[in-house]
Amino acid sequence: MRQGFSQNNLSITDGGTKQVLQWLVINPTDRRETLPVFSIEGKNESGVFKSDPAVEEIIVEPGEQKYIHFVISTNNDTVLTSITLLTPEEFSRSGASSTPSVESYNVGRLSILLPTVSARTAYPAYKLGAPMSFDPLSELIHKDSQSLKCIWTIKQMRVPKG
């Protein structure tokens, strides 16, 4: 199973700044796969910021691609420099009493350094009349980008010359 990452959105609310992280999960196998329970932490030089509660198990069908999203509450003007994927673990500790106590903790499994703002990719300029390419997994834009080209061309023809 492969995963891709993008820092997708920033939202400033009454509750503070929220950063939305988007992961693309791809199942290239011929059988159903299950992602384990995990959570995300964002980090920068001033601190560690936890994501919303851990994601429960996610089932990905053979050949399926899907996005999963995390919301990380940060301070205003926070620029995350890395993210860490954490999985929950437990161990039993026996004490003076006869019943053992179960301790839970998170283990960092994968840390990703994020690109700096200046290193982010610039998008190519749009050429008038060329078809627009969109993310095929997007639920906001219709998958038929050719219809968008036709609508744009019709609107363009209606503009009076002068």
JOCORTA-V771146 format. One record per helix or strand of 3 or more residues. SS is the DSSP state (H for helix, E for strand). FROM is the first residue (numbers start at 0). TO is the last residue. If there is no record, write none. Layout:
<<SS	FROM	TO> <SS	FROM	TO>>
This chain:
<<E	1	12> <E	15	25> <E	32	34> <E	37	43> <E	46	50> <E	57	59> <E	64	73> <E	81	92> <E	100	112> <H	116	118> <H	144	157>>
